[in-house]
Amino acid sequence: QMCFWGATVITNLLSSIPYIGSSMTLWLWGNFSVSKATLLRFFSFHFILPFVLTFMVILHIIFLPEKGSNNPLGVNSLMDKISFNPFFIWKDALGMMFTLIFFLLMTMILP
């Protein structure tokens, strides 16, 4: 029942966009009605989007050290560039690990 509701809300939101809403709705779902094919696409998008997001984050992490986050255009600024301190890698990794452990405890042990 919630899947029908979610697909209906997304359909209504898309179709309310002026000029291109109906085209976007037809492109996304294939139709205006919520049917079996619509739910299949809804489930497919919900399955694939986390993987796409994870892939984009990994690409960002891989290519970030090449130019630096303060220089997205690649302008030569070596005199102003400060090297990345390994302390921040450990700090971020530990913070992410503690957050993950906290959420796992909250969901698995103390729901």
MIGU-125224 format. One record per atom (N, C-alpha, C): residue in one letter; x, y, z; atom name; residue number from 1. Coordinates in Angstrom, 2 decimals. Example, Ala and Ser with C-alpha at 12.3 -4.5 7.8 and 13.67 -1.06 7.14 Angstrom:
# residues 2
R   residu      east     north        up   atome   num
R        A     13.19     -5.69      7.80       N     1
R        A     12.30     -4.50      7.80      CA     1
R        A     13.20     -3.30      7.80       C     1
R        S     12.85     -2.25      7.08       N     2
R        S     13.67     -1.06      7.14      CA     2
R        S     12.90      0.03      7.87       C     2
# end
This chain:
# residues 111
R   residu      east     north        up   atome   num
R        Q      0.83     -1.19      0.00       N     1
R        Q      0.00      0.00      0.00      CA     1
R        Q      0.87      1.26      0.00       C     1
R        M      1.96      1.23      0.77       N     2
R        M      2.84      2.39      0.81      CA     2
R        M      3.53      2.62     -0.53       C     2
R        C      3.79      1.54     -1.27       N     3
R        C      4.42      1.70     -2.58      CA     3
R        C      3.49      2.45     -3.52       C     3
R        F      2.21      2.11     -3.49       N     4
R        F      1.25      2.84     -4.32      CA     4
R        F      1.21      4.31     -3.91       C     4
R        W      1.25      4.57     -2.61       N     5
R        W      1.21      5.94     -2.14      CA     5
R        W      2.44      6.71     -2.60       C     5
R        G      3.63      6.10     -2.45       N     6
R        G      4.86      6.77     -2.86      CA     6
R        G      4.90      7.05     -4.35       C     6
R        A      4.50      6.06     -5.15       N     7
R        A      4.47      6.26     -6.59      CA     7
R        A      3.45      7.31     -6.98       C     7
R        T      2.32      7.35     -6.29       N     8
R        T      1.30      8.35     -6.58      CA     8
R        T      1.80      9.75     -6.24       C     8
R        V      2.47      9.90     -5.11       N     9
R        V      2.99     11.21     -4.72      CA     9
R        V      4.03     11.68     -5.72       C     9
R        I      4.94     10.80     -6.10       N    10
R        I      5.97     11.18     -7.08      CA    10
R        I      5.33     11.56     -8.41       C    10
R        T      4.32     10.80     -8.83       N    11
R        T      3.61     11.11    -10.07      CA    11
R        T      2.95     12.48     -9.99       C    11
R        N      2.28     12.77     -8.89       N    12
R        N      1.62     14.06     -8.74      CA    12
R        N      2.62     15.21     -8.70       C    12
R        L      3.74     15.02     -8.01       N    13
R        L      4.74     16.07     -7.94      CA    13
R        L      5.36     16.35     -9.31       C    13
R        L      5.67     15.29    -10.03       N    14
R        L      6.27     15.48    -11.35      CA    14
R        L      5.29     16.12    -12.33       C    14
R        S      4.05     15.65    -12.31       N    15
R        S      3.09     16.17    -13.28      CA    15
R        S      2.68     17.60    -12.99       C    15
R        S      2.99     18.12    -11.80       N    16
R        S      2.62     19.50    -11.48      CA    16
R        S      3.66     20.51    -11.95       C    16
R        I      4.80     20.06    -12.47       N    17
R        I      5.83     20.97    -12.98      CA    17
R        I      5.32     21.58    -14.29       C    17
R        P      5.35     22.91    -14.41       N    18
R        P      4.83     23.53    -15.63      CA    18
R        P      5.65     23.14    -16.87       C    18
R        Y      4.98     23.01    -17.97       N    19
R        Y      5.53     22.77    -19.31      CA    19
R        Y      6.11     21.37    -19.49       C    19
R        I      6.96     20.90    -18.59       N    20
R        I      7.65     19.63    -18.81      CA    20
R        I      7.18     18.52    -17.87       C    20
R        G      6.23     18.81    -16.99       N    21
R        G      5.81     17.83    -15.99      CA    21
R        G      5.22     16.57    -16.59       C    21
R        S      4.36     16.72    -17.58       N    22
R        S      3.74     15.52    -18.16      CA    22
R        S      4.77     14.69    -18.91       C    22
R        S      5.69     15.34    -19.60       N    23
R        S      6.74     14.59    -20.31      CA    23
R        S      7.65     13.85    -19.34       C    23
R        M      7.99     14.51    -18.21       N    24
R        M      8.83     13.85    -17.22      CA    24
R        M      8.12     12.66    -16.58       C    24
R        T      6.82     12.81    -16.34       N    25
R        T      6.05     11.71    -15.76      CA    25
R        T      6.00     10.53    -16.71       C    25
R        L      5.74     10.81    -17.98       N    26
R        L      5.71      9.73    -18.96      CA    26
R        L      7.08      9.08    -19.12       C    26
R        W      8.15      9.87    -19.05       N    27
R        W      9.48      9.30    -19.17      CA    27
R        W      9.82      8.42    -17.97       C    27
R        L      9.46      8.89    -16.76       N    28
R        L      9.82      8.16    -15.55      CA    28
R        L      9.02      6.88    -15.37       C    28
R        W      7.71      6.98    -15.48       N    29
R        W      6.86      5.82    -15.18      CA    29
R        W      6.36      5.11    -16.43       C    29
R        G      6.26      5.82    -17.52       N    30
R        G      5.69      5.21    -18.71      CA    30
R        G      4.21      5.51    -18.85       C    30
R        N      3.58      6.06    -17.81       N    31
R        N      2.15      6.36    -17.85      CA    31
R        N      1.81      7.25    -16.66       C    31
R        F      0.58      7.76    -16.63       N    32
R        F      0.14      8.59    -15.51      CA    32
R        F     -0.46      7.75    -14.39       C    32
R        S     -0.90      6.55    -14.69       N    33
R        S     -1.56      5.74    -13.66      CA    33
R        S     -0.54      4.90    -12.91       C    33
R        V     -0.87      4.57    -11.68       N    34
R        V     -0.03      3.70    -10.85      CA    34
R        V     -0.49      2.28    -11.08       C    34
R        S      0.33      1.51    -11.76       N    35
R        S     -0.04      0.14    -12.10      CA    35
R        S      1.14     -0.78    -11.76       C    35
R        K      1.06     -2.01    -12.24       N    36
R        K      2.12     -2.98    -11.94      CA    36
R        K      3.46     -2.55    -12.54       C    36
R        A      3.42     -2.05    -13.78       N    37
R        A      4.66     -1.59    -14.41      CA    37
R        A      5.24     -0.38    -13.68       C    37
R        T      4.36      0.49    -13.19       N    38
R        T      4.82      1.66    -12.43      CA    38
R        T      5.52      1.23    -11.16       C    38
R        L      4.94      0.28    -10.45       N    39
R        L      5.58     -0.19     -9.22      CA    39
R        L      6.90     -0.88     -9.50       C    39
R        L      6.99     -1.59    -10.62       N    40
R        L      8.25     -2.23    -10.99      CA    40
R        L      9.33     -1.18    -11.21       C    40
R        R      9.00     -0.10    -11.90       N    41
R        R      9.97      0.97    -12.09      CA    41
R        R     10.29      1.65    -10.76       C    41
R        F      9.29      1.82     -9.92       N    42
R        F      9.49      2.44     -8.61      CA    42
R        F     10.48      1.61     -7.79       C    42
R        F     10.30      0.30     -7.76       N    43
R        F     11.22     -0.57     -7.03      CA    43
R        F     12.61     -0.56     -7.67       C    43
R        S     12.65     -0.52     -8.99       N    44
R        S     13.94     -0.50     -9.68      CA    44
R        S     14.73      0.75     -9.35       C    44
R        F     14.06      1.91     -9.36       N    45
R        F     14.74      3.16     -9.00      CA    45
R        F     15.21      3.11     -7.55       C    45
R        H     14.39      2.59     -6.66       N    46
R        H     14.78      2.52     -5.25      CA    46
R        H     15.92      1.54     -5.03       C    46
R        F     16.05      0.54     -5.89       N    47
R        F     17.15     -0.40     -5.76      CA    47
R        F     18.44      0.18     -6.31       C    47
R        I     18.38      0.85     -7.48       N    48
R        I     19.60      1.27     -8.15      CA    48
R        I     20.15      2.60     -7.64       C    48
R        L     19.30      3.50     -7.14       N    49
R        L     19.78      4.83     -6.74      CA    49
R        L     20.81      4.82     -5.61       C    49
R        P     20.70      3.97     -4.58       N    50
R        P     21.78      3.94     -3.57      CA    50
R        P     23.13      3.52     -4.15       C    50
R        F     23.11      2.61     -5.13       N    51
R        F     24.36      2.20     -5.76      CA    51
R        F     24.95      3.33     -6.59       C    51
R        V     24.11      4.07     -7.29       N    52
R        V     24.58      5.22     -8.06      CA    52
R        V     25.18      6.27     -7.13       C    52
R        L     24.51      6.53     -6.03       N    53
R        L     25.00      7.50     -5.06      CA    53
R        L     26.34      7.06     -4.46       C    53
R        T     26.45      5.78     -4.12       N    54
R        T     27.70      5.25     -3.58      CA    54
R        T     28.83      5.36     -4.60       C    54
R        F     28.53      5.06     -5.86       N    55
R        F     29.52      5.17     -6.92      CA    55
R        F     30.01      6.61     -7.08       C    55
R        M     29.08      7.56     -7.02       N    56
R        M     29.46      8.97     -7.15      CA    56
R        M     30.33      9.42     -5.97       C    56
R        V     30.01      8.96     -4.77       N    57
R        V     30.81      9.31     -3.59      CA    57
R        V     32.21      8.72     -3.72       C    57
R        I     32.31      7.47     -4.17       N    58
R        I     33.62      6.84     -4.34      CA    58
R        I     34.44      7.57     -5.39       C    58
R        L     33.81      7.95     -6.51       N    59
R        L     34.52      8.73     -7.52      CA    59
R        L     35.02     10.06     -6.96       C    59
R        H     34.18     10.69     -6.17       N    60
R        H     34.57     11.96     -5.55      CA    60
R        H     35.77     11.77     -4.63       C    60
R        I     35.74     10.71     -3.83       N    61
R        I     36.85     10.46     -2.90      CA    61
R        I     38.13     10.11     -3.66       C    61
R        I     38.00      9.38     -4.76       N    62
R        I     39.19      8.99     -5.53      CA    62
R        I     39.84     10.20     -6.19       C    62
R        F     39.03     11.05     -6.81       N    63
R        F     39.59     12.15     -7.60      CA    63
R        F     39.77     13.45     -6.82       C    63
R        L     39.31     13.51     -5.58       N    64
R        L     39.46     14.73     -4.80      CA    64
R        L     40.91     15.11     -4.54       C    64
R        P     41.81     14.17     -4.20       N    65
R        P     43.19     14.58     -3.91      CA    65
R        P     43.95     15.11     -5.12       C    65
R        E     43.48     14.85     -6.35       N    66
R        E     44.21     15.30     -7.53      CA    66
R        E     44.21     16.81     -7.66       C    66
R        K     43.07     17.43     -7.45       N    67
R        K     42.98     18.89     -7.61      CA    67
R        K     42.78     19.60     -6.28       C    67
R        G     42.24     18.93     -5.31       N    68
R        G     41.94     19.57     -4.03      CA    68
R        G     40.55     20.15     -4.05       C    68
R        S     39.91     20.14     -2.90       N    69
R        S     38.53     20.62     -2.85      CA    69
R        S     38.45     22.13     -2.94       C    69
R        N     39.56     22.83     -2.71       N    70
R        N     39.52     24.29     -2.79      CA    70
R        N     39.85     24.78     -4.19       C    70
R        N     40.06     23.87     -5.14       N    71
R        N     40.47     24.26     -6.49      CA    71
R        N     39.74     23.41     -7.53       C    71
R        P     38.44     23.55     -7.67       N    72
R        P     37.71     22.67     -8.59      CA    72
R        P     38.02     22.94    -10.05       C    72
R        L     38.51     24.14    -10.39       N    73
R        L     38.81     24.45    -11.78      CA    73
R        L     40.20     24.02    -12.20       C    73
R        G     41.03     23.63    -11.24       N    74
R        G     42.37     23.17    -11.56      CA    74
R        G     43.36     24.30    -11.81       C    74
R        V     43.08     25.49    -11.28       N    75
R        V     43.99     26.62    -11.44      CA    75
R        V     45.28     26.32    -10.66       C    75
R        N     46.41     26.67    -11.25       N    76
R        N     47.69     26.39    -10.61      CA    76
R        N     47.85     27.27     -9.38       C    76
R        S     47.79     26.67     -8.23       N    77
R        S     47.91     27.43     -6.98      CA    77
R        S     48.75     26.64     -5.98       C    77
R        L     49.89     26.15     -6.42       N    78
R        L     50.73     25.32     -5.56      CA    78
R        L     51.24     26.08     -4.35       C    78
R        M     51.49     27.39     -4.49       N    79
R        M     52.03     28.14     -3.36      CA    79
R        M     50.99     28.31     -2.25       C    79
R        D     49.71     28.24     -2.61       N    80
R        D     48.66     28.41     -1.61      CA    80
R        D     48.13     27.08     -1.07       C    80
R        K     48.55     25.98     -1.68       N    81
R        K     47.97     24.69     -1.32      CA    81
R        K     48.63     24.14     -0.06       C    81
R        I     47.79     23.75      0.87       N    82
R        I     48.26     23.14      2.12      CA    82
R        I     48.07     21.64      1.99       C    82
R        S     49.10     20.87      2.30       N    83
R        S     48.99     19.42      2.16      CA    83
R        S     47.95     18.86      3.14       C    83
R        F     47.33     17.78      2.73       N    84
R        F     46.26     17.18      3.52      CA    84
R        F     46.88     16.39      4.67       C    84
R        N     46.50     16.72      5.89       N    85
R        N     47.06     16.09      7.08      CA    85
R        N     46.40     14.72      7.29       C    85
R        P     47.19     13.66      7.50       N    86
R        P     46.61     12.33      7.75      CA    86
R        P     45.73     12.28      8.99       C    86
R        F     45.89     13.23      9.90       N    87
R        F     45.05     13.28     11.09      CA    87
R        F     43.57     13.32     10.71       C    87
R        F     43.25     14.08      9.66       N    88
R        F     41.86     14.22      9.27      CA    88
R        F     41.29     12.92      8.70       C    88
R        I     42.14     12.13      8.04       N    89
R        I     41.68     10.82      7.53      CA    89
R        I     41.28      9.93      8.71       C    89
R        W     42.15      9.87      9.73       N    90
R        W     41.84      9.04     10.90      CA    90
R        W     40.63      9.57     11.66       C    90
R        K     40.56     10.90     11.79       N    91
R        K     39.44     11.51     12.50      CA    91
R        K     38.12     11.21     11.79       C    91
R        D     38.10     11.35     10.47       N    92
R        D     36.88     11.07      9.72      CA    92
R        D     36.52      9.59      9.76       C    92
R        A     37.54      8.72      9.65       N    93
R        A     37.27      7.28      9.67      CA    93
R        A     36.72      6.85     11.03       C    93
R        L     37.31      7.35     12.11       N    94
R        L     36.81      7.00     13.44      CA    94
R        L     35.41      7.57     13.68       C    94
R        G     35.18      8.78     13.24       N    95
R        G     33.84      9.37     13.38      CA    95
R        G     32.80      8.58     12.62       C    95
R        M     33.15      8.15     11.40       N    96
R        M     32.21      7.35     10.62      CA    96
R        M     31.98      5.99     11.28       C    96
R        M     33.05      5.39     11.82       N    97
R        M     32.91      4.10     12.47      CA    97
R        M     32.04      4.19     13.72       C    97
R        F     32.26      5.21     14.55       N    98
R        F     31.44      5.38     15.75      CA    98
R        F     29.98      5.65     15.40       C    98
R        T     29.75      6.45     14.37       N    99
R        T     28.38      6.72     13.94      CA    99
R        T     27.71      5.45     13.44       C    99
R        L     28.44      4.66     12.66       N   100
R        L     27.88      3.40     12.15      CA   100
R        L     27.57      2.44     13.30       C   100
R        I     28.48      2.33     14.26       N   101
R        I     28.23      1.46     15.41      CA   101
R        I     27.02      1.94     16.20       C   101
R        F     26.91      3.25     16.39       N   102
R        F     25.77      3.81     17.11      CA   102
R        F     24.45      3.47     16.41       C   102
R        F     24.40      3.68     15.10       N   103
R        F     23.17      3.39     14.38      CA   103
R        F     22.86      1.90     14.34       C   103
R        L     23.91      1.06     14.24       N   104
R        L     23.67     -0.38     14.28      CA   104
R        L     23.14     -0.81     15.64       C   104
R        L     23.69     -0.24     16.72       N   105
R        L     23.17     -0.55     18.05      CA   105
R        L     21.72     -0.12     18.18       C   105
R        M     21.41      1.06     17.68       N   106
R        M     20.04      1.58     17.79      CA   106
R        M     19.05      0.74     16.99       C   106
R        T     19.48      0.23     15.84       N   107
R        T     18.54     -0.51     14.99      CA   107
R        T     18.49     -2.00     15.30       C   107
R        M     19.62     -2.58     15.69       N   108
R        M     19.66     -4.03     15.87      CA   108
R        M     19.40     -4.46     17.32       C   108
R        I     19.94     -3.74     18.28       N   109
R        I     19.85     -4.18     19.66      CA   109
R        I     18.74     -3.46     20.42       C   109
R        L     18.64     -2.15     20.24       N   110
R        L     17.63     -1.36     20.96      CA   110
R        L     16.67     -0.69     19.98       C   110
R        P     15.85     -1.45     19.29       N   111
R        P     14.97     -0.83     18.28      CA   111
R        P     13.87      0.01     18.90       C   111
# end
